[in-house]
Amino acid sequence: MTSYRIPTGIAWLENSTDPSEVFVAMLPRGPVQVLQGTAALIWSAAIDGEAVTLPERVAAAAELPVDEVRVEVERFISELMAAGLLSPP
């Protein structure tokens, strides 16, 4: 499986009472990023599945056509990588 990777020094935690919220931080300096809704969905799908099928999996989970989410999924993944919170597969 070739999923996006979480770099060394990144901590993350899914909210135990609200799985649509994920906390991600670069340790030890932070800051803590709070990912909610679709952002949390994209994060979770990115680290737990094939990178090549990410837009399709997010679209299925959000019950939207893949063409409606593909650009935003790719943009958000690029932002996470630029921030150092994800590494490419």
ZIJO-V12263 format. One record per helix or strand. SS is the DSSP state (h for helix, s for strand). FROM is the first residue (numbers start at 1). TO is the last residue. Records with the same first field share a line. If there is no record, write none. Layout:
SS->FROM-TO, FROM-TO
//
This chain:
s->5-5, 10-14, 21-26, 32-36, 87-87
h->38-47, 51-62, 66-82
//
